[in-house]
Amino acid sequence: MPTLPADEDYARALLSILGGRNLRPLQSLRRDEVQSTFLARNMGRPYDFEAALDYAISRGWVWAGFDYIRLTGRGDEEMQTIWLGSDVWREPPPRKPPAPSPTALKTRA
């Protein structure tokens, strides 16, 4: 089955659900719980969820079996690149003001 560019986006949405539940590598959630959250948050349709799961499995981000989805170490690393947003219990990363340039410091002296 060919993958589409959107499949990666759907797979990242799936990872955001796992991240929102504070899953760590080798922890699992029930497949129907993840799918119902995916659909309830309007992240895609049922076949988009299947494409997301297939993509995430092919990338080694998750393992699926026995009606559970398990986060892998590679999936945890990938999940760190996704900003989960405040809607899933996290605030955006703090932004620091840029450091002054050396030339700006010289002109002040």
Beta strands, then each sheet from edge to edge (+ up, - down):
strand 1: 28-30
strand 2: 62-65
strand 3: 68-71
sheet 1: 1+ 3- 2+
end
